């Protein structure tokens, strides 16, 4: 299983080495809810001292997080050096720490963060998405929050197959696992493109 996990990560590194060239100019058209999940955290009264984004990519979310949480220390982790190169050009490195690594239990100390964000990253961790959720529970302080926005499901098999070509799993599998570890604060499924697919917005609290 671990071998499959790292092999999958190596494939994603190559995928994003190419896609980093045009990621920001194209992903706006279907990665819905990326800013909404941060707004929902604010509306939920979450005021974290420390934030981690897992799969931070080119840093678009990190830039918003530094604006909306001006007193927070922020960390972004990603396996793609090409994506992190883009991120370094966007964020204030005095406030944001960037880490190129796999997201494992031992990557950070336990009870390190108040808020952990997954933005369209869990659905690409195949295998490993369930372990990433468990790791987030370990890395959150008591009373900390997880925030997830991601692809959820589709009624169209052709669309699922196409997303699979792009390394995305859409089987409605994330919500149940998130609820195993976190008490829901905000739990919504939204439709995209008149219902071609659904995406998930989830905020949960560690008890």
C-alpha positions as CSV (number, residue, x, y, z in Angstrom):
1,X,0.0,0.0,0.0
2,X,2.8,2.4,0.9
3,X,4.5,1.6,-2.4
4,X,1.3,2.4,-4.3
5,X,1.0,5.6,-2.4
6,X,4.5,6.9,-3.4
7,X,4.1,5.7,-6.9
8,X,0.9,7.7,-7.2
9,X,2.7,10.7,-5.8
10,X,5.4,10.4,-8.4
11,X,2.8,10.3,-11.1
12,X,1.2,13.5,-9.7
13,X,4.6,15.2,-9.6
14,X,4.9,14.7,-13.3
15,X,1.3,15.7,-13.9
16,X,1.7,19.0,-12.1
17,X,5.1,19.7,-13.6
18,X,3.3,20.2,-16.8
19,X,0.0,21.6,-15.5
20,X,1.7,24.2,-13.3
21,X,2.4,26.1,-16.5
22,X,-1.3,27.0,-17.0
23,X,-2.9,25.9,-13.7
24,X,-4.0,29.3,-12.5
25,X,-5.4,30.4,-15.9
26,X,-7.6,27.3,-16.2
27,X,-8.7,25.9,-12.8
28,X,-11.0,28.9,-12.0
29,X,-13.5,27.3,-14.4
30,X,-14.2,24.2,-12.4
31,X,-12.6,24.4,-8.9
32,X,-15.6,26.0,-7.3
33,X,-15.9,27.0,-3.7
34,X,-12.1,27.5,-3.0
35,X,-12.7,31.0,-1.6
36,X,-16.1,30.2,-0.2
37,X,-14.7,27.6,2.2
38,X,-12.4,30.3,3.6
39,X,-15.3,32.7,4.0
40,X,-17.3,29.9,5.7
41,X,-14.4,29.5,8.2
42,X,-14.6,33.2,9.0
43,X,-18.4,33.1,9.3
44,X,-18.0,30.2,11.7
45,X,-15.9,32.3,14.0
46,X,-12.7,30.3,13.5
47,X,-9.7,32.4,14.5
48,X,-6.6,30.2,14.2
49,X,-3.1,31.0,15.3
50,X,-1.7,28.4,13.0
51,X,-3.0,27.2,9.6
52,X,-1.8,24.4,7.4
53,X,-2.9,23.9,3.7
54,X,-2.3,20.4,2.4
55,X,-1.8,20.4,-1.3
56,X,-1.3,24.2,-1.5
57,X,-0.3,24.1,-5.2
58,X,0.5,27.5,-6.7
59,X,-0.4,29.4,-3.5
60,X,-3.7,31.1,-4.5
61,X,-5.4,29.9,-1.3
62,X,-2.4,30.8,0.8
63,X,-2.6,34.4,-0.5
64,X,-6.2,34.6,0.6
65,X,-5.5,33.1,3.9
66,X,-2.8,35.7,4.7
67,X,-5.3,38.4,3.8
68,X,-8.3,37.0,5.8
69,X,-6.3,35.7,8.8
70,X,-3.6,38.5,9.2
71,X,-2.5,37.3,12.6
72,X,-2.1,33.6,11.7
73,X,1.1,31.7,10.9
74,X,0.5,29.7,7.7
75,X,2.2,26.6,6.3
76,X,1.7,25.1,2.9
77,X,2.7,21.6,1.9
78,X,2.8,20.1,-1.6
79,X,4.7,17.3,-3.3
80,X,5.2,19.3,-6.5
81,X,8.3,21.6,-6.7
82,X,6.9,23.2,-9.9
83,X,3.7,24.2,-8.1
84,X,5.6,25.5,-5.1
85,X,7.8,27.6,-7.3
86,X,4.7,29.4,-8.4
87,X,3.6,29.8,-4.8
88,X,6.8,31.5,-3.8
89,X,6.1,34.3,-6.2
90,X,2.6,34.9,-4.6
91,X,3.0,34.8,-0.9
92,X,4.9,36.7,1.8
93,X,7.5,34.2,2.9
94,X,7.9,36.1,6.2
95,X,4.4,34.8,7.1
96,X,4.1,31.6,5.1
97,X,6.3,28.5,5.3
98,X,6.4,26.3,2.2
99,X,7.3,22.6,2.5
100,X,7.9,20.2,-0.3
101,X,7.0,16.8,1.0
102,X,4.4,14.0,1.3
103,X,1.8,14.6,3.9
104,X,2.4,11.9,6.5
105,X,1.7,11.5,10.2
106,X,5.4,12.2,11.0
107,X,5.6,15.3,8.7
108,X,4.5,17.6,11.5
109,X,4.3,17.3,15.3
110,X,1.0,16.3,16.8
111,X,-1.4,19.1,17.9
112,X,0.5,21.7,15.8
113,X,-2.3,23.5,13.9
114,X,-5.6,25.2,14.7
115,X,-7.0,24.9,11.1
116,X,-6.1,22.5,8.3
117,X,-7.4,23.2,4.8
118,X,-7.7,20.7,2.0
119,X,-8.7,22.4,-1.3
120,X,-9.2,20.0,-4.1
121,X,-6.4,17.7,-2.9
122,X,-8.1,14.8,-1.0
123,X,-9.8,13.5,-4.2
124,X,-6.4,13.2,-5.8
125,X,-4.8,11.2,-3.1
126,X,-5.5,7.7,-4.4
127,X,-4.4,5.8,-2.3
128,X,-3.9,7.9,0.8
129,X,-7.0,10.2,1.1
130,X,-8.2,8.4,4.2
131,X,-4.8,8.4,5.8
132,X,-4.6,12.2,5.1
133,X,-7.8,12.8,7.0
134,X,-6.5,10.7,10.0
135,X,-3.2,12.7,9.9
136,X,-5.1,15.9,10.0
137,X,-6.9,14.8,13.2
138,X,-3.5,14.0,14.7
139,X,-2.0,17.4,13.7
140,X,-4.9,19.5,14.9
141,X,-5.0,20.9,18.4
142,X,-8.0,20.0,20.5
143,X,-10.9,22.1,19.3
144,X,-9.1,22.7,16.0
145,X,-10.9,22.6,12.7
146,X,-10.6,20.9,9.3
147,X,-11.9,22.6,6.2
148,X,-12.4,20.7,2.9
149,X,-13.6,21.8,-0.5
150,X,-13.4,19.1,-3.2
151,X,-15.1,17.2,-5.9
152,X,-17.8,15.0,-4.4
153,X,-19.7,12.9,-6.9
154,X,-21.4,12.7,-10.3
155,X,-24.3,10.8,-11.8
156,X,-22.5,10.6,-15.1
157,X,-20.1,7.7,-15.6
158,X,-18.4,9.3,-18.6
159,X,-17.5,12.3,-16.4
160,X,-16.1,10.1,-13.6
161,X,-14.0,8.3,-16.2
162,X,-12.7,11.6,-17.5
163,X,-11.9,12.8,-14.1
164,X,-10.1,9.5,-13.4
165,X,-7.8,10.2,-16.3
166,X,-6.9,13.4,-14.4
167,X,-6.3,11.4,-11.2
168,X,-9.5,12.5,-9.5
169,X,-11.7,10.1,-7.6
170,X,-15.4,11.1,-7.4
171,X,-17.4,8.5,-5.5
172,X,-18.9,10.5,-2.7
173,X,-16.4,8.8,-0.4
174,X,-15.0,11.8,1.5
175,X,-17.9,12.9,3.7
176,X,-18.3,9.7,5.7
177,X,-14.6,9.5,6.5
178,X,-14.6,13.2,7.6
179,X,-17.5,12.6,9.9
180,X,-15.7,9.7,11.5
181,X,-13.1,12.1,12.9
182,X,-14.8,15.5,13.1
183,X,-18.1,17.0,14.3
184,X,-19.6,18.9,11.3
185,X,-19.8,22.7,11.6
186,X,-20.7,23.3,8.0
187,X,-21.6,20.4,5.6
188,X,-22.9,21.2,2.2
189,X,-22.9,19.6,-1.2
190,X,-23.3,22.0,-4.2
191,X,-24.1,21.4,-7.8
192,X,-21.7,22.5,-10.6
193,X,-22.7,23.1,-14.3
194,X,-26.4,22.3,-13.8
195,X,-25.6,19.1,-11.9
196,X,-22.9,17.5,-14.1
197,X,-21.0,17.0,-10.8
198,X,-21.3,17.9,-7.1
199,X,-18.7,19.4,-4.9
200,X,-18.3,19.3,-1.2
201,X,-17.9,22.1,1.4
202,X,-17.1,20.7,4.8
203,X,-15.9,22.3,8.0
204,X,-15.5,20.0,11.0
205,X,-14.3,20.4,14.6
206,X,-12.0,18.1,16.4
207,X,-13.5,17.1,19.7
